Amino acid sequence: MIAFVIMMMGSRAVAAPTPTPTPPAPATSDAGNTVEPAPPGSIRWSVQPAGANGPDGRKEFSYRDLAPGTVVHDYVAVTNFSQMPVTFTIYAADARNGNGGVLQLQPAAEKPTDVGSWVALLKTSVTLKPNERVNEPFTLTVPASATPGDHTGGILASIGVEESGATGPVKVDRRLGVPMYLRVTGPLTAGVAVQSVSAGYRGTYNPLGGGSADVTLIVRNTGNVRLNLSPEISVNGLYWVKVAGTDPQALPSLLPGSTVQFTVHLDGVYPLGPMTVKVRVTPSQITSLGLPAAPNTPAAVEGEAFMWATPWMVILLLVLGTGAFFLVRWLRRSRRGRQQRVVADAVAKARKETVEELKQKALAAKAAAGSST
């Protein structure tokens, strides 16, 4: 397991199971902040931008307007707040957009090809005593072939620890780093494209309620500057009637040339058969680090997908209701038929009895007439 989340200055990391609490030791100063030493048996450290004399208050390494061939000299400070000596591996890595667009640095086993490969450290491994700091110099050389625009990476300090896994001990790389944002001079362009949209519907047992839909987007940064993305999603039924919609959380810092896939969940989607999912992504440039904006304003882009949402419970109720209607109708007809047959049988019996009675009377009358003669 290798994971990294770009952290702010002064962040700490603990790389060991939580030990039994012990009385706190005297506090240590860290760039003007009060830091409690790590409990015995655990490891805590920080990684910060620095000058030759220690952390200098920056939250990240930020370099702008660097021409190809430029060489920059800088420092990174690594401080061990543990109560034991710790050996740290220091290296640079490229940044990338991970699952859901989260900005992260590549694993240590991967060889950097961008800004991570432009950094040369004087040392790649340091052993620090408890509460000791090292201000490690490094050189950043922008190659002559560097493309204009934004390049993102970071410098990390890591340790390897063993943790229990399902199949035995697992070597885990615990990392903490500082992001590095770099802009190379040259023409700037900003743009984004929706490469694909797909959607799936999940129904509900409640015939009067709506189900849910999962909409998956694949978006690509087609320019050479970092962009924030604000997506809007709507689900429309027949005649463009809006059934559901959402404005999901903005996707920050999509790197140039990067493609990111993320899924948005929508509830309350009433099934209306054929439905259209419309997506609109509005990009915005990042200028928070004093970076100038690209001359072109990135346009919002749209995409759509078809989705079939069958109202199975409504259909089932209609089928059951129709079946019940015809069943009741058949039962009523059957009952009416039985009643009519009973009445008809009674009438026929009465008629037969009447005829027999009339015959008997006729015979009796005939017999009486013959004897009188």
C-alpha positions in Angstrom: 0.0 0.0 0.0 1.3 3.4 -1.0 -0.7 6.5 -0.5 0.0 10.2 -0.5 -2.2 13.2 0.1 -0.5 16.5 -0.5 -0.4 18.1 2.9 0.0 21.7 4.2 3.1 22.9 6.0 3.5 21.6 9.6 1.5 18.4 9.0 2.6 15.4 11.1 2.5 11.7 10.4 2.4 8.8 12.8 3.7 5.5 11.5 3.2 2.9 14.2 0.4 1.3 16.2 -0.9 3.7 18.9 1.2 3.0 22.1 0.2 3.1 25.7 -0.3 6.8 26.7 2.6 8.3 28.6 3.1 11.6 30.3 3.9 14.3 27.8 7.5 15.3 27.3 8.6 19.0 27.0 7.3 20.7 23.9 9.6 21.3 20.9 9.5 24.4 18.7 8.9 23.9 15.0 8.9 27.1 12.9 7.2 29.0 15.6 4.6 26.2 16.3 4.5 24.2 19.5 4.8 20.5 18.7 4.4 17.7 21.3 6.9 14.9 20.8 5.6 11.6 19.6 4.7 9.0 22.2 7.4 6.3 22.8 7.4 3.7 20.0 5.7 5.8 17.4 7.2 7.9 14.6 6.2 11.5 13.9 7.9 13.9 11.4 7.3 16.9 9.2 8.4 18.0 5.8 8.4 21.7 5.0 9.9 24.2 2.5 12.9 25.8 4.0 15.9 28.1 3.6 19.4 27.4 4.6 18.5 28.0 8.3 15.2 26.1 8.5 11.5 26.3 7.5 10.7 29.7 6.0 6.9 29.8 6.3 6.0 28.6 2.7 3.2 26.0 2.4 4.5 24.6 -1.0 7.2 25.0 -3.5 5.9 27.4 -6.1 8.0 28.6 -9.1 6.6 30.6 -12.0 7.9 32.0 -15.2 10.8 29.6 -15.4 12.3 29.4 -18.8 13.7 26.1 -20.2 17.2 25.7 -18.9 16.6 27.6 -15.7 18.3 26.2 -12.5 16.7 26.8 -9.1 18.4 26.1 -5.7 16.2 25.5 -2.7 15.9 23.6 0.6 13.5 21.1 2.1 13.4 20.6 5.9 12.7 17.2 7.5 12.2 17.1 11.3 12.0 14.0 13.4 9.7 14.5 16.4 10.0 10.9 17.5 11.8 9.8 20.7 14.1 7.5 18.7 16.4 7.8 15.7 14.6 7.4 12.4 16.0 7.0 8.8 14.1 8.8 6.2 14.2 8.4 2.4 13.9 11.7 0.6 12.9 11.8 -3.1 10.9 13.8 -5.6 7.9 12.5 -7.6 5.4 13.6 -10.2 1.8 14.4 -9.3 -1.2 12.9 -10.9 -5.0 12.8 -10.6 -6.0 9.6 -8.8 -9.5 8.1 -8.3 -12.1 10.7 -8.2 -9.6 13.3 -9.3 -7.7 13.4 -6.0 -4.3 15.0 -6.5 -1.6 12.6 -5.3 2.1 11.8 -5.9 3.2 8.7 -7.8 4.4 5.7 -5.8 8.1 5.5 -5.0 8.6 2.5 -7.3 7.5 4.5 -10.3 10.2 6.5 -12.1 9.2 10.2 -12.5 9.2 11.6 -16.0 8.2 15.2 -15.4 9.0 17.7 -12.6 10.0 14.8 -10.3 12.8 14.0 -12.6 14.0 17.6 -12.7 14.9 17.6 -8.9 18.3 16.5 -7.8 18.8 16.0 -4.0 22.2 16.1 -2.3 21.1 13.1 -0.1 18.4 10.6 -0.7 18.5 9.1 2.8 19.1 10.8 6.2 19.1 9.4 9.8 17.8 11.9 12.3 18.1 11.8 16.1 15.1 12.6 18.3 13.9 16.2 17.7 16.6 16.7 15.0 16.1 18.6 11.7 17.9 18.6 8.5 17.7 21.4 5.9 18.4 19.4 2.7 19.4 21.3 -0.4 18.2 20.4 -3.8 18.5 21.6 -7.3 15.6 22.0 -9.8 16.8 22.1 -13.4 14.1 22.9 -16.1 15.2 20.9 -19.2 15.5 22.6 -22.5 12.7 20.4 -23.8 10.2 21.3 -21.1 6.8 22.2 -22.5 5.1 25.5 -21.6 2.5 25.5 -18.8 2.0 23.9 -15.4 4.0 21.0 -14.1 3.2 19.5 -10.7 5.0 17.2 -8.3 6.4 17.1 -4.8 9.2 16.2 -2.5 8.6 13.5 0.1 10.2 12.0 3.2 9.2 8.4 3.8 9.8 5.5 6.1 9.2 1.8 5.6 7.3 -0.1 8.3 5.9 -3.6 8.6 2.2 -4.0 9.3 0.1 -7.1 9.7 -1.8 -8.1 6.6 -4.3 -10.8 5.7 -1.5 -13.1 4.4 1.2 -12.0 6.8 3.5 -9.0 7.4 3.2 -6.2 4.7 5.9 -3.6 4.0 4.1 -0.2 4.0 5.6 3.0 2.8 4.6 5.9 5.1 5.0 9.2 3.3 4.7 12.9 4.0 5.5 15.5 1.4 5.3 19.1 0.1 3.6 19.9 -3.2 5.6 21.6 -5.9 3.9 23.8 -8.5 6.0 25.0 -11.4 5.1 27.0 -14.6 7.3 27.0 -17.6 7.2 30.1 -19.8 5.5 29.9 -23.2 2.1 30.0 -24.8 -0.7 29.1 -22.4 -4.0 27.4 -23.3 -6.9 26.4 -21.2 -9.5 23.8 -22.2 -11.4 20.7 -21.1 -13.3 18.0 -22.9 -16.0 15.5 -21.7 -14.8 12.3 -23.3 -17.7 10.1 -22.2 -20.8 10.0 -20.1 -22.6 6.8 -18.9 -25.5 6.3 -16.5 -27.2 3.4 -14.8 -30.5 3.3 -12.9 -31.4 1.4 -9.7 -35.0 1.1 -8.9 -36.9 1.1 -5.7 -39.6 -1.1 -4.1 -41.7 2.0 -3.4 -44.0 2.5 -6.4 -44.5 6.2 -5.5 -40.9 6.9 -4.8 -37.9 7.5 -7.0 -34.9 5.3 -7.4 -31.3 6.4 -7.9 -28.9 6.9 -10.8 -25.1 6.7 -10.9 -23.6 9.0 -13.6 -19.9 8.4 -14.6 -17.9 11.1 -16.3 -14.6 10.9 -18.0 -13.1 14.4 -18.4 -9.8 15.4 -19.9 -7.7 18.6 -19.5 -6.8 19.5 -23.1 -4.8 22.6 -22.2 -1.5 23.1 -20.4 -2.6 24.8 -17.2 -4.3 23.4 -14.1 -8.0 23.7 -13.9 -10.8 23.5 -11.3 -14.0 21.8 -12.6 -17.6 22.5 -11.5 -19.9 19.8 -12.9 -23.7 20.1 -13.2 -25.9 17.0 -13.8 -29.6 16.7 -14.6 -31.8 13.8 -15.5 -34.6 14.5 -17.9 -37.7 12.4 -18.8 -40.0 12.7 -21.7 -40.6 16.1 -23.2 -37.4 17.3 -21.4 -39.1 17.3 -18.0 -36.4 17.5 -15.4 -36.7 14.6 -13.0 -33.6 15.1 -10.8 -30.4 17.1 -10.7 -27.3 17.9 -8.6 -24.3 20.2 -8.4 -21.6 17.8 -7.1 -18.6 19.0 -5.3 -16.1 20.8 -7.5 -13.1 18.8 -8.8 -10.0 20.7 -7.9 -6.7 20.9 -9.8 -7.1 18.7 -12.9 -3.5 18.6 -14.3 -2.7 19.3 -17.9 -3.1 16.3 -20.1 -4.7 14.3 -17.3 -7.9 12.3 -17.7 -10.1 11.8 -14.6 -13.1 9.5 -14.1 -15.6 10.2 -11.3 -19.1 9.0 -10.5 -21.9 11.1 -9.1 -24.9 9.5 -7.3 -28.4 11.0 -7.6 -31.4 10.0 -5.5 -35.0 10.7 -6.1 -35.0 9.7 -9.8 -38.5 8.7 -10.7 -38.5 6.1 -13.5 -40.1 7.4 -16.7 -38.8 4.9 -19.2 -36.4 6.5 -21.7 -34.4 9.3 -19.9 -31.6 11.6 -20.9 -28.7 12.5 -18.6 -27.2 15.9 -19.4 -23.8 16.9 -18.0 -22.2 20.4 -18.0 -18.7 21.0 -16.8 -17.5 24.5 -16.2 -13.7 24.9 -15.9 -11.9 27.7 -14.1 -8.2 28.6 -14.0 -6.1 28.5 -10.8 -4.4 31.8 -10.0 -4.1 31.4 -6.2 -0.3 31.2 -6.3 0.1 34.4 -8.3 0.0 32.6 -11.6 -1.2 34.6 -14.6 -4.3 33.2 -16.3 -4.1 31.8 -19.8 -5.3 34.3 -22.4 -8.3 32.3 -23.4 -11.2 31.7 -21.1 -11.9 27.9 -21.0 -15.4 27.3 -22.2 -18.0 25.1 -20.4 -18.5 21.7 -22.1 -21.4 19.4 -22.2 -22.2 15.7 -22.7 -25.2 13.4 -22.4 -26.1 9.8 -22.1 -29.2 7.8 -22.6 -30.7 5.8 -19.7 -33.7 3.5 -19.5 -35.5 3.6 -16.2 -38.3 1.0 -16.2 -41.0 1.5 -13.5 -41.2 -2.2 -12.7 -43.2 -1.7 -9.5 -45.7 0.5 -11.2 -46.0 -2.0 -14.1 -46.4 -4.8 -11.5 -49.2 -2.9 -9.7 -50.9 -2.2 -13.0 -50.7 -5.9 -14.0 -52.0 -6.9 -10.6 -54.7 -4.3 -10.7 -55.8 -5.3 -14.2 -55.7 -8.9 -13.2 -57.8 -8.2 -10.1 -60.3 -6.2 -12.2 -60.8 -9.0 -14.7 -61.0 -11.6 -11.9 -63.7 -9.7 -10.1 -65.5 -9.2 -13.3 -65.3 -12.9 -14.1 -66.5 -13.8 -10.6 -69.4 -11.5 -10.9 -70.3 -12.9 -14.3 -69.9 -16.4 -13.0 -72.1 -15.7 -10.0 -74.7 -14.0 -12.2 -74.6 -17.0 -14.5 -75.1 -19.5 -11.7 -78.0 -17.4 -10.4 -79.6 -17.3 -13.9 -79.1 -21.0 -14.2 -80.8 -21.6 -10.9 -83.7 -19.4 -11.9 -84.0 -21.1 -15.3 -83.9 -24.5 -13.7 -86.6 -23.5 -11.2 -88.8 -22.1 -14.0 -88.3 -25.2 -16.1 -89.2 -27.4 -13.2 -92.3 -25.3 -12.4 -93.3 -25.4 -16.0 -92.8 -29.2 -16.1 -94.8 -29.7 -13.0 -97.6 -27.4 -14.3 -97.8 -29.4 -17.5 -97.9 -32.7 -15.7 -100.6 -31.4 -13.4 -102.6 -30.1 -16.4 -102.2 -33.5 -18.1 -103.4 -35.3 -15.0 -106.4 -33.1 -14.8 -107.2 -33.6 -18.5 -107.0 -37.4 -18.1 -109.2 -37.3 -15.0 -111.7 -35.1 -16.8 -111.8 -37.5 -19.8 -112.2 -40.5 -17.5 -115.1 -38.9 -15.7 -116.8 -38.0 -19.0 -116.5 -41.6 -20.2 -118.0 -43.2 -17.1 -121.1 -40.9 -17.2 -121.8 -42.0 -20.7 
